Amino acid sequence: MTAAMVHGLFHVAIKTADLDATRRFYTGVLGLLEVVRPDFGYPGAWLACPQPGGAAIIHIYAGGPALGADGRAPLGSAAIDHLSLSCSGYAGFRARFIAHGLDWREFVVPGTALWQLFVYDPSGVQLELTFNGDAETGPPPDLSAARRYVAGAGFFDPSTYSLIQP
């Protein structure tokens, strides 16, 4: 009998009411690459890590199965609090958030060298970008009251995502 085991996260599927804004956020702000997506009969996108052979880790649904009984895609993360991505280039991501007019929060995991940035996608899904602070250059996370991440304290403003340019 073959041993049963989990090998890793294959992908996360996110529903959206605005495919274009969501695509622009994940490609233009986070730097993921759009890859070939099968024709499921409804709009969407598959987004991959930007390294050779990078896996399509985020699948976006728009229309069809993304819509609830009321005909609209839901907002927010629901029972999932956030999606965490392993990243590098802390200062570069902060600069991207500023350039795109997005709000974010910063954190250091207590007792570790892990630095984190928290930001929302256009559908209100909270993302945690996690970095090895020992390998980062530039200033450490800003833990001032205005910028420090506080678990459970949301800061999503959907109006800011219309500013993201292709």
Secondary structure as a PSIPRED ss2 file (coil, helix, strand):
# PSIPRED VFORMAT (PSIPRED V4.0)

   1 M C   1.000  0.000  0.000
   2 T C   1.000  0.000  0.000
   3 A C   1.000  0.000  0.000
   4 A C   1.000  0.000  0.000
   5 M C   1.000  0.000  0.000
   6 V C   1.000  0.000  0.000
   7 H C   1.000  0.000  0.000
   8 G C   1.000  0.000  0.000
   9 L C   1.000  0.000  0.000
  10 F C   1.000  0.000  0.000
  11 H C   1.000  0.000  0.000
  12 V E   0.000  0.000  1.000
  13 A E   0.000  0.000  1.000
  14 I E   0.000  0.000  1.000
  15 K E   0.000  0.000  1.000
  16 T E   0.000  0.000  1.000
  17 A C   1.000  0.000  0.000
  18 D C   1.000  0.000  0.000
  19 L H   0.000  1.000  0.000
  20 D H   0.000  1.000  0.000
  21 A H   0.000  1.000  0.000
  22 T H   0.000  1.000  0.000
  23 R H   0.000  1.000  0.000
  24 R H   0.000  1.000  0.000
  25 F H   0.000  1.000  0.000
  26 Y H   0.000  1.000  0.000
  27 T H   0.000  1.000  0.000
  28 G H   0.000  1.000  0.000
  29 V H   0.000  1.000  0.000
  30 L C   1.000  0.000  0.000
  31 G C   1.000  0.000  0.000
  32 L C   1.000  0.000  0.000
  33 L E   0.000  0.000  1.000
  34 E E   0.000  0.000  1.000
  35 V E   0.000  0.000  1.000
  36 V C   1.000  0.000  0.000
  37 R C   1.000  0.000  0.000
  38 P C   1.000  0.000  0.000
  39 D C   1.000  0.000  0.000
  40 F C   1.000  0.000  0.000
  41 G C   1.000  0.000  0.000
  42 Y C   1.000  0.000  0.000
  43 P C   1.000  0.000  0.000
  44 G E   0.000  0.000  1.000
  45 A E   0.000  0.000  1.000
  46 W E   0.000  0.000  1.000
  47 L E   0.000  0.000  1.000
  48 A E   0.000  0.000  1.000
  49 C C   1.000  0.000  0.000
  50 P C   1.000  0.000  0.000
  51 Q C   1.000  0.000  0.000
  52 P C   1.000  0.000  0.000
  53 G C   1.000  0.000  0.000
  54 G C   1.000  0.000  0.000
  55 A C   1.000  0.000  0.000
  56 A E   0.000  0.000  1.000
  57 I E   0.000  0.000  1.000
  58 I E   0.000  0.000  1.000
  59 H E   0.000  0.000  1.000
  60 I E   0.000  0.000  1.000
  61 Y E   0.000  0.000  1.000
  62 A E   0.000  0.000  1.000
  63 G C   1.000  0.000  0.000
  64 G H   0.000  1.000  0.000
  65 P H   0.000  1.000  0.000
  66 A H   0.000  1.000  0.000
  67 L C   1.000  0.000  0.000
  68 G C   1.000  0.000  0.000
  69 A C   1.000  0.000  0.000
  70 D C   1.000  0.000  0.000
  71 G C   1.000  0.000  0.000
  72 R C   1.000  0.000  0.000
  73 A C   1.000  0.000  0.000
  74 P C   1.000  0.000  0.000
  75 L C   1.000  0.000  0.000
  76 G C   1.000  0.000  0.000
  77 S C   1.000  0.000  0.000
  78 A C   1.000  0.000  0.000
  79 A C   1.000  0.000  0.000
  80 I C   1.000  0.000  0.000
  81 D C   1.000  0.000  0.000
  82 H C   1.000  0.000  0.000
  83 L E   0.000  0.000  1.000
  84 S E   0.000  0.000  1.000
  85 L E   0.000  0.000  1.000
  86 S E   0.000  0.000  1.000
  87 C C   1.000  0.000  0.000
  88 S C   1.000  0.000  0.000
  89 G C   1.000  0.000  0.000
  90 Y H   0.000  1.000  0.000
  91 A H   0.000  1.000  0.000
  92 G H   0.000  1.000  0.000
  93 F H   0.000  1.000  0.000
  94 R H   0.000  1.000  0.000
  95 A H   0.000  1.000  0.000
  96 R H   0.000  1.000  0.000
  97 F H   0.000  1.000  0.000
  98 I H   0.000  1.000  0.000
  99 A H   0.000  1.000  0.000
 100 H C   1.000  0.000  0.000
 101 G C   1.000  0.000  0.000
 102 L C   1.000  0.000  0.000
 103 D C   1.000  0.000  0.000
 104 W C   1.000  0.000  0.000
 105 R E   0.000  0.000  1.000
 106 E E   0.000  0.000  1.000
 107 F E   0.000  0.000  1.000
 108 V E   0.000  0.000  1.000
 109 V C   1.000  0.000  0.000
 110 P C   1.000  0.000  0.000
 111 G C   1.000  0.000  0.000
 112 T C   1.000  0.000  0.000
 113 A C   1.000  0.000  0.000
 114 L E   0.000  0.000  1.000
 115 W E   0.000  0.000  1.000
 116 Q E   0.000  0.000  1.000
 117 L E   0.000  0.000  1.000
 118 F E   0.000  0.000  1.000
 119 V E   0.000  0.000  1.000
 120 Y E   0.000  0.000  1.000
 121 D C   1.000  0.000  0.000
 122 P C   1.000  0.000  0.000
 123 S C   1.000  0.000  0.000
 124 G C   1.000  0.000  0.000
 125 V C   1.000  0.000  0.000
 126 Q E   0.000  0.000  1.000
 127 L E   0.000  0.000  1.000
 128 E E   0.000  0.000  1.000
 129 L E   0.000  0.000  1.000
 130 T E   0.000  0.000  1.000
 131 F E   0.000  0.000  1.000
 132 N E   0.000  0.000  1.000
 133 G H   0.000  1.000  0.000
 134 D H   0.000  1.000  0.000
 135 A H   0.000  1.000  0.000
 136 E C   1.000  0.000  0.000
 137 T C   1.000  0.000  0.000
 138 G C   1.000  0.000  0.000
 139 P C   1.000  0.000  0.000
 140 P C   1.000  0.000  0.000
 141 P C   1.000  0.000  0.000
 142 D C   1.000  0.000  0.000
 143 L C   1.000  0.000  0.000
 144 S C   1.000  0.000  0.000
 145 A C   1.000  0.000  0.000
 146 A C   1.000  0.000  0.000
 147 R C   1.000  0.000  0.000
 148 R E   0.000  0.000  1.000
 149 Y C   1.000  0.000  0.000
 150 V C   1.000  0.000  0.000
 151 A C   1.000  0.000  0.000
 152 G C   1.000  0.000  0.000
 153 A C   1.000  0.000  0.000
 154 G C   1.000  0.000  0.000
 155 F C   1.000  0.000  0.000
 156 F C   1.000  0.000  0.000
 157 D C   1.000  0.000  0.000
 158 P H   0.000  1.000  0.000
 159 S H   0.000  1.000  0.000
 160 T H   0.000  1.000  0.000
 161 Y H   0.000  1.000  0.000
 162 S H   0.000  1.000  0.000
 163 L H   0.000  1.000  0.000
 164 I C   1.000  0.000  0.000
 165 Q C   1.000  0.000  0.000
 166 P C   1.000  0.000  0.000
